[in-house]
């Protein structure tokens, strides 16, 4: 009470204090709002960060937005996406196509061995069922043993019929066929000495021990079908397929397989190319 009986005197709050109270109330309401949601605000940059804060992965807030607004997300661009791995192109220059010791040497009526009397340096005898004791180059022999074992697991018995042949042996076979079959037939069936894949130590005539061994009818046998489906997995390919005599110069021989190694055989299978001439982009070899 004041003197003279007047009522109590009200104290006026300054305008500046009123504004401060309103600001505190607004901040309290914002804290309460954020407490009920999962929004995570970015950590405030230190004063020393300055304008480089944008490089941390957020963009500056547009003018007119509140300080508590969620940061905008940088859009994903082509340059920020991971680059898918690409399969390197098959290298057809990895091995020589001319050197007789190369596993890719291509021998046909236009490409004789040089020298024609070549003898492979690493012939071995693979332990597989056979009608004639086979000799092959070491890598080809190992792959043949593995392939025969895989065929056996699938219920298929394979036989090696004729693998490496020397120049002298091929000469004898060629001359015998000339006498019995005539020149035209012999040239489509038998390579001249020095022009035979058998002389490389990388080829083998395969069969199943039946009457169709070394005959076109072998093509319909389970063993031939197994070889057609699986031989590429072991580095072997059918060398003289049906319908490609004009390219290879030799009539179809469903029994004649050639070792070129797993990478090349896999690529031939993947691309569907049927002959070495086509695979290595060589001209056809229909005649000598």
Secondary structure, 3 states (H helix, E strand, C coil): CCHHHCCCCCCCCCHHHHHHHHHHHHHHHHHHHHHCCCCCCCCCCCCCCHHHHHHHCECCCCCCCCCCCCCCECCCCHHHCCCCCCCCCCCCCCCCCCCCCCCCCCCECCECCCCCCCCCCCEECCCCCECCCCCEEHHHHHHHHHHHHHHHHCCCCCEEEECCCCHHHHHHHHHHHHHHHCHHHHHHHCCCCCCCHHHHCCEEEEECCCCCCCCHHHHHCHHHHHHHHHHHHHCEEEEECCCCHHHHCCCCEEEEEEECCHHHHHHHHHHCCCCHHHHCCCCCCCCC
